Every structure is written in C-alpha cells, then in structure tokens.
Amino acid sequence: MEKGYADLELSVKSEGGHSSRPWGGSSLEHLARAITDISRHPFSPRLPDPLAATFQTLSPYITEEPLRSLVQDVPRNRDAIAACCLLRKDTFSFVTTTIAPTMIEGGSSACNVLPQNMRAVINFRLNQGETAESVMAHCRSAVQDESVSLRFLQANNPSAVARCDGPGYQWLTESLSVFYPEVVFVPSLTVGATDAHQYEQICDTCLRCSPFMAESADMLTGVHGTNERIPIRTYAQGIRVLIRLMELANL
C-alpha cells in the first residue's frame, strides 16, 4: 500500500499599496496565517493495516520499550503503537497524514510596498482512512480566513492494500533473499507516492518495493535532498534484484 498524495494551493489576492497603510493585513500576512493554521492542526495518528502486519511480524525482534510490550498484542494496542510512532522521527510519517508547506510565490518588489497576489502550496501524504475530500474539509476547518482560497492542484486517495498471498509477493521476497539472505521481509507501507496506483485499474495487486538498500544516513538525507544520490554499489545491487525478479516472473 502507498499513501495518497495531494498538493493544496492557498492563494490570496490584494491590490497592494504602500506599506504605511496595511489596513486589514497584507496578502502575505493572510497567507502566512493560513499556512500556520493548517500546520498547527495535525491529523490524528492511525496505524494502517500494512504497518500493523509489519509490527506483528517483527514482534520477536523488537527490544525497545514501550514498543516491545505493545507489539505483543498489536490488535489491542493499535492506538498506543500509533501514538508511540508519532513521537519518533523515523516512524511518524507512517502513522499520520503529513503536512509539508513546500512553496510560496509572490511577495513585494520593495520593503515599503504591500504585496499583491500571493500563493503557496502544501503537500500532504494521506494515511489510510483519509481521502482527498477529508483533507480538504480538515483544511477548510483550520483556515477561517475567507480571503484565502483553497484548491487542489492534484490529489489522489491512498492505494488499495496489496495482497501478500500471491505469486508476486513470493517472487519479490525470493528475489530479495538471494542478495539479502539475513534480512526479514515484511509487508509495510510506502510513505511516498508512486505511479503504481495508476495500474490498480488493470491489476488486483500492485506491489511497491525499492531494492536499492542504501545506508540509513544516505536514505534520510539523499532522497530529494541536496545532491540527491545513492551509492554506486547500492544502484548495482538493486539492478541485480530486479533482473532476478524478472527471471522468476518469466519461468
């Protein structure tokens, strides 16, 4: 399963003018407040089904409390596990719809000139249980300023949960195990959006997997970061996995 994806545009229109007459606040001020209003109203944590399966499979290997105790009964402790994951940098994005202001455009050409039309974009990654409609309703409730317009530039709901009992999952885990024999493979959640959801119209199961297993530091800072990169050895190993997967699928 992968999260849904939404780009929300916030826009404010203004006639501008001299900064000595900022009656009612500038368009930049209204836009900044709206961004803050949305960012300060996070979505409730929820443990999606694939991540629940992850914790059930990994429960014998988890040693850190309080997760060690909580995962002994995942169905009963789902809310507590989600709350625990929400507090960790490496797991919070798995249990909530994330809010990331990414763009702002407009502004003034001089320090003493009021800005005119302003726009910003907030990117959301939708957790299981949310829809594009529920995200829009959440944001409209958070932003009470009627001068701020909201609209989606693009949006899609979370994908269906892929099957783990079919040949595709078996081929995938067999391919990975050839090159990573000591790794425990578990179903999980893709927090980033991919093009795989487009294939759900013609396929009952779309598996998401990246065989490019870089070091943790590279994964946290290299993906969409400054000087985006992965090590050459990681790239080559991932290609080997994909070749093996195609060989198994064509037997």
C-alpha positions as CSV (number, residue, x, y, z in Angstrom):
1,M,0.0,0.0,0.0
2,E,1.1,3.6,-0.6
3,K,-0.1,6.8,0.8
4,G,-2.3,9.2,-1.1
5,Y,-0.9,12.4,-2.5
6,A,-2.3,15.9,-2.5
7,D,-0.9,19.4,-3.4
8,L,-3.1,22.1,-1.9
9,E,-2.8,25.6,-3.3
10,L,-3.6,28.5,-1.0
11,S,-4.0,31.9,-2.6
12,V,-4.7,35.5,-1.5
13,K,-5.4,38.4,-3.8
14,S,-4.7,42.0,-2.9
15,E,-4.5,45.4,-4.6
16,G,-1.2,46.1,-2.8
17,G,-0.3,49.7,-2.0
18,H,2.1,51.5,0.3
19,S,3.3,49.6,3.4
20,S,2.3,52.6,5.6
21,R,-1.4,51.7,5.0
22,P,-1.6,47.9,5.8
23,W,-5.3,48.0,6.6
24,G,-6.6,44.5,7.3
25,G,-3.2,42.9,6.9
26,S,-1.2,42.2,3.8
27,S,-1.8,39.3,1.5
28,L,1.5,37.8,2.7
29,E,0.2,38.1,6.3
30,H,-3.1,36.3,5.5
31,L,-1.3,33.6,3.6
32,A,1.3,33.0,6.4
33,R,-1.6,32.7,8.9
34,A,-3.4,30.2,6.8
35,I,-0.2,28.0,6.4
36,T,0.3,28.2,10.2
37,D,-3.3,27.4,10.9
38,I,-3.1,24.2,8.8
39,S,0.3,23.2,10.2
40,R,-0.9,23.6,13.7
41,H,-3.8,21.3,13.2
42,P,-2.2,17.9,12.6
43,F,-4.1,14.8,11.6
44,S,-4.8,12.1,14.3
45,P,-2.4,9.2,14.2
46,R,-3.7,5.9,12.9
47,L,-1.9,2.5,12.5
48,P,-2.6,1.4,8.9
49,D,-3.3,-2.2,8.2
50,P,0.1,-2.9,6.4
51,L,2.0,-1.4,9.3
52,A,0.1,-3.5,11.8
53,A,1.2,-6.5,9.9
54,T,4.7,-5.2,10.0
55,F,4.7,-5.0,13.8
56,Q,3.1,-8.4,14.2
57,T,5.8,-10.0,12.0
58,L,8.7,-8.1,13.7
59,S,7.4,-8.5,17.3
60,P,10.0,-11.2,18.2
61,Y,12.8,-8.8,17.1
62,I,11.7,-5.6,18.8
63,T,13.6,-4.9,22.0
64,E,13.0,-1.2,22.7
65,E,10.2,-0.3,25.2
66,P,7.4,0.6,25.1
67,L,7.1,-0.9,21.6
68,R,8.4,-4.3,22.8
69,S,5.5,-4.7,25.1
70,L,2.9,-3.1,22.9
71,V,3.6,-5.3,19.9
72,Q,2.9,-8.5,21.9
73,D,-0.8,-7.7,21.1
74,V,-1.0,-5.5,18.1
75,P,-4.8,-5.6,17.5
76,R,-5.5,-4.4,21.1
77,N,-2.7,-1.8,21.2
78,R,-3.0,-0.3,17.7
79,D,-3.8,3.2,19.0
80,A,-0.9,3.1,21.5
81,I,1.5,1.9,18.9
82,A,0.4,4.7,16.5
83,A,0.9,7.3,19.3
84,C,4.4,5.9,20.1
85,C,5.4,6.0,16.4
86,L,4.1,9.6,16.1
87,L,6.8,10.7,18.6
88,R,9.7,9.3,16.5
89,K,11.3,11.0,13.6
90,D,11.8,7.7,11.7
91,T,8.3,6.4,12.1
92,F,5.9,9.4,12.5
93,S,5.2,9.6,8.7
94,F,3.9,6.0,8.7
95,V,1.0,6.7,11.1
96,T,-0.3,10.1,10.1
97,T,-1.3,12.3,7.2
98,T,1.8,14.5,6.8
99,I,1.6,18.3,6.2
100,A,4.6,19.9,4.4
101,P,4.5,23.5,3.2
102,T,6.8,23.5,0.2
103,M,6.3,26.5,-2.0
104,I,5.4,30.2,-1.7
105,E,5.3,32.7,-4.5
106,G,4.6,36.4,-4.8
107,G,5.8,39.0,-2.4
108,S,6.8,42.6,-2.8
109,S,9.4,44.2,-5.0
110,A,10.5,46.6,-2.2
111,C,10.4,46.7,1.6
112,N,7.8,49.6,1.6
113,V,5.4,48.1,-0.9
114,L,2.5,45.8,0.1
115,P,2.5,42.5,-1.9
116,Q,-0.4,41.8,-4.2
117,N,-1.3,38.3,-5.2
118,M,0.3,35.5,-3.2
119,R,0.2,31.8,-3.4
120,A,1.6,28.8,-1.5
121,V,1.5,25.0,-1.8
122,I,1.2,22.5,1.0
123,N,2.0,18.9,0.2
124,F,0.0,16.1,2.0
125,R,0.7,12.4,2.1
126,L,-2.6,10.8,3.0
127,N,-2.7,8.0,5.6
128,Q,-5.1,5.0,5.3
129,G,-8.6,6.2,6.3
130,E,-8.2,9.7,4.8
131,T,-9.4,10.9,1.4
132,A,-8.8,14.0,-0.6
133,E,-12.2,15.2,0.4
134,S,-11.5,14.7,4.1
135,V,-8.2,16.5,3.8
136,M,-9.9,19.5,2.2
137,A,-12.5,19.5,4.9
138,H,-9.8,19.4,7.5
139,C,-8.0,22.4,6.0
140,R,-11.1,24.5,5.5
141,S,-12.0,24.0,9.1
142,A,-8.5,25.1,10.2
143,V,-8.4,28.2,7.9
144,Q,-11.2,30.6,9.0
145,D,-9.9,33.4,6.9
146,E,-12.3,33.9,4.0
147,S,-9.8,35.9,2.0
148,V,-7.7,32.7,1.5
149,S,-8.8,30.4,-1.4
150,L,-8.0,26.7,-1.3
151,R,-7.9,24.3,-4.2
152,F,-6.1,21.0,-5.1
153,L,-3.6,21.2,-7.8
154,Q,-3.7,17.4,-7.8
155,A,-4.9,14.8,-5.4
156,N,-5.4,11.0,-5.1
157,N,-6.5,8.8,-2.3
158,P,-4.4,6.1,-0.6
159,S,-4.0,3.0,-2.7
160,A,-5.6,-0.4,-2.0
161,V,-3.7,-2.8,0.2
162,A,-1.7,-5.2,-1.9
163,R,-2.1,-8.9,-1.5
164,C,0.7,-10.8,0.3
165,D,-0.5,-14.3,-0.6
166,G,0.0,-14.3,-4.3
167,P,2.9,-15.2,-6.6
168,G,4.0,-11.6,-7.0
169,Y,4.9,-11.2,-3.3
170,Q,6.6,-14.6,-3.3
171,W,8.7,-13.7,-6.4
172,L,9.7,-10.4,-4.8
173,T,10.8,-11.8,-1.5
174,E,12.6,-14.7,-3.2
175,S,14.5,-12.2,-5.4
176,L,15.5,-10.1,-2.4
177,S,16.5,-13.0,-0.3
178,V,19.1,-14.1,-2.9
179,F,21.1,-10.9,-2.3
180,Y,20.0,-10.1,1.3
181,P,19.8,-13.6,3.0
182,E,19.8,-12.3,6.6
183,V,17.0,-9.8,6.1
184,V,13.5,-10.4,7.5
185,F,11.0,-9.3,4.8
186,V,7.6,-7.9,6.0
187,P,4.7,-6.1,4.4
188,S,4.8,-2.4,5.0
189,L,3.6,1.0,3.9
190,T,5.1,3.3,1.2
191,V,5.0,6.8,2.6
192,G,5.9,8.4,-0.8
193,A,3.6,8.4,-3.8
194,T,4.5,6.3,-6.9
195,D,2.9,5.7,-10.3
196,A,1.9,2.2,-9.2
197,H,-1.6,3.4,-8.2
198,Q,-2.3,4.0,-11.9
199,Y,-2.1,0.3,-12.5
200,E,-4.8,-0.6,-10.0
201,Q,-7.3,-0.1,-12.8
202,I,-6.0,-3.2,-14.6
203,C,-4.3,-5.2,-11.8
204,D,-5.7,-6.5,-8.5
205,T,-2.3,-6.3,-6.7
206,C,0.4,-3.6,-7.1
207,L,3.5,-4.2,-5.0
208,R,5.8,-1.3,-4.1
209,C,9.4,-2.1,-3.3
210,S,12.7,-0.4,-3.7
211,P,15.6,-2.9,-3.9
212,F,18.1,-0.1,-3.6
213,M,19.0,-0.6,0.1
214,A,21.4,2.2,1.0
215,E,22.8,3.1,4.4
216,S,20.4,4.8,6.7
217,A,22.2,8.1,6.5
218,D,22.0,8.1,2.7
219,M,18.3,7.3,2.7
220,L,17.5,10.0,5.2
221,T,19.4,12.8,3.5
222,G,19.9,11.7,-0.1
223,V,16.4,11.2,-1.3
224,H,15.1,14.5,-2.8
225,G,17.7,16.3,-0.7
226,T,20.7,18.4,-1.7
227,N,22.9,16.4,-4.1
228,E,20.3,13.6,-4.3
229,R,22.2,10.3,-4.7
230,I,22.7,6.7,-3.8
231,P,26.0,4.8,-3.7
232,I,27.0,3.0,-6.9
233,R,27.2,-0.3,-5.1
234,T,23.5,0.2,-4.0
235,Y,22.5,1.0,-7.5
236,A,24.2,-2.1,-8.9
237,Q,22.7,-4.4,-6.3
238,G,19.2,-3.1,-6.9
239,I,19.5,-3.8,-10.6
240,R,20.6,-7.4,-9.8
241,V,17.5,-7.8,-7.7
242,L,15.2,-6.5,-10.5
243,I,16.8,-8.9,-13.0
244,R,16.3,-11.8,-10.7
245,L,12.6,-10.8,-10.2
246,M,12.0,-10.7,-14.0
247,E,13.6,-14.1,-14.3
248,L,11.3,-15.6,-11.7
249,A,8.3,-14.0,-13.2
250,N,9.0,-15.5,-16.6
251,L,9.6,-19.0,-15.5
